[in-house]
């Protein structure tokens, strides 16, 4: 019965040491200062949403863009 008392805290200590070793060895790398080119094009993707938001505030007709099919 004593092994139950010792095994619980021992498992927690071993797991925390393993977690610390993983965190130290495989730490996250710092991000680059400039975003990748994929992120720079996302501003154009939000243009319809911004136009709709502004339209809801001003109640002025928003010009429709032709759908390319």
WOSUL-V481202 format. One record per run of one state. SS is the DSSP state (A for helix, B for strand, O for the rest). FROM is the first residue (numbers start at 0). LEN is the number of residues. Records with the same first field share a line. If there is no record, write none. Layout:
SS: FROM-LEN / FROM-LEN
This chain:
O: 0-1 / 25-11 / 40-1 / 45-1 / 58-11
A: 1-24 / 36-4 / 41-4 / 46-12
